[in-house]
Amino acid sequence: MVNAKKPLSLVLALLMALSAFFVLGTTTMLGASAATGDTIYFEKPDSWNEVFCHAWVKSTNTPVGSWPGTPMTLVSGNIYSFTLPGNQDGIIFNNGNDQTENLDFSGANKIFKPSKTSGKDITGTWSDYEGPTNPSTPTSPDDPTDPVKPTDPNPDGAAYAYLNNEAGWATPHVYYWKTKGVENKGWPGVALTDANKNSDGYYEVIIPANYIDKVNGGVIFHNNTNDSEKSADLKIGAGESMVYNNKTKSWDTYDAGDLKIRDFGTSEKSPQYKETQITIYADAYEVNGATVEYEFTVSGAENKTLQEYSENSSVVWIPSKAGEYKLTVNVRAGEEINTRTMDYTIKDDATEARPVLKGITPTAGSTIKTGEHATVSVNASGGQVGTNLLFYKVAITQQSTQEVVNDEPVYYSLKKDYAFTPTQDGTYTVTVSVQNSSNATVTKSFDVFASGSGADLVVSSLRASQTSNVNCGESVEITAAANGGSQPYQYQFTADGSVAQSYSSSGKYTYTPQTPGSHNITVTVKDSKGATASRSITITAVKPDDDVIMGDINGDKEITLVDAVMVQKATIQLLKLDGKQTKAADMNQSNDITLEDALLIQKKALSYV
């Protein structure tokens, strides 16, 4: 009698072997392996808050702990170290999101310097490490100093660190140091109590001047000795105030006064190229409702004031020189002033082979007049390869009908200007693609708005951090922006018909659904002349399934390659998943089961995520 299970077992074995191959890649299985006590080093990018080393023995796929690995030890500046327990020959440096490619162990006392700051397969180079070695772990306090609430609002040379315990740590601690032997107390530091909380409900710690060193010192908040519940090392300087949110795992500037800056950023991430159109924006408020004004300046390769104090909360910057810049926003309300700065790099595009998209008019969120001829113009450079030519393609789509409304066919050409005529009020999506002669392409999409007057107030965007499969009781961040009319704007949010946030200058609202089903969130914007515009978004909430383990498709409470194979089979209709299995399979929360979900389960099964 033929055993029908054997072929199926062979197929599953083959699928799992292929899964492992795609996850592990084609890294070599030969080469050096670490001896016990070998130390390696990593140069952390400035944008990373945390640094982990994930190491494993490739021949047996035996990792040191689970992903993302072991937190690395700060040595000095941006240099971190990790001492290997022995026999490991595979290395990945990561921050829990961005990560290097699979690296071969290159020997003890080597440092890896990454070639870029973000991505999933960051390359770089190993070289001999000649800097300082690991500082010794302190064993006893050297003049212990418990954190106390400051009595002097501005003690000379002091700094402030705050903990927003949104994650609900049971035993929050603070540990800070200046250098070896100069620390507030031996690890784990000092426990924080309700007596340390300020009026915002944050734990407040004053760092005395004799404990501050922005190069060698630092501050860590943690949940007693739980390594998985620990902040990244904070480098803090005299006079600075920083807050750590243990739910978002991020440090941010803390405004202890009444004038608070919620956001400061740019439309394009650094680095960019000269003559690129860059919007600098900020969002601030004064707790007593006073009017806030914004001033924007740049310094460095060029020094100029982009906008004197005004109620406009954004400004367009078109840098004419390459170099290093510091962008600054000063906000004021009455006599109170608050400031934020950021570093920004502008590069020269004269020899760039890839296309560089510098700007498009009309700009994102612009209002154009219904029934009148309009032109989309593209400013691009680069393409210094092959024929040194750039080719342009622009499509304008009316959102309500999903029809392309260009006055002429859409295809790549040497033209930089594309005409269209909006025939009715509404939103139009502009999609611009620029390609060089080697087919390298850069694409950008954004919305413009058509109205009868050409200056009507519109809600230019309404976005939610998540719109579907939101668990009841979980928060959703909703952000709105307006265009046209007469600034400044006031925003009001309603949830299922009831006012949830009254008119204010803030275009941000946090919504927490309490019941499953569809919930309608509407923002109404009012300009300074009383004109209003509205836009809605739907949030779908679900009852949390406490027994659902993401990635556990077969319900055995473990995540293995068998689960990944089940998802692979489901994507090609060889297996039908029930509702609970479907939810466990949707690893990327896309509301669709794809091979990407299978790959994420494969990685989790092999401790790679």
Buried (B, 14 or more C-beta within 10 A) or exposed (E): EEEEEEEEEEEBEEBBEBBBEEBBEEEEEEEEBBEEEBBBBBBBBEEBBBBBBBBBBBEEEEBBBEBBBBBBBBBBBBBBBBBBBEBBBBBBBBBBEBBBBBBBBBEBBBBBEBEEEBBEEBEBEBEEBEEEEBBEEBEEBBEEBEBEEBEEEEBEBBBBBBBBBBEEBEEBBBBBBBEEBBBBBBBBBBBBEEEBBBEEEBBBBBBBEEBBBBEBBBBBBBBBEEEEBBBBBBBBBEBBBBBBBBEEBBBBBBBBEBBBBEBBBBBBEBEBBBBBBBBBBBBBBBEEEBEBBBBBBBBBBBEEBBBEBEEEBBBBBEBEEBBEBEBBBBBBBEEEBBEBBBEBBBBEBEEBBBBBBBBBEBBBBBBBBBEEEBEBEBBBBBBBBEEEEBBBBBBBBBEEEEEBBBEEEBEEEEEBEBEBBBEEBBBBBBBBBBBBBEEBBBEBEBBBBBBEEBBBBBBBBBEBEBBBEBBBEEBBEBBBBBBBBEBBBBBBBBBBEEEBBEBBBBBBBEBBBEEBEEBEBBBBBBBEEEEEBEBEBEBBBBEEEEEBBBBBBBEEEEBBBBBBBBBBBBBEEEBEBEEBBBBBBBBEEEEEBBBBBBBBBBBBBBBBB
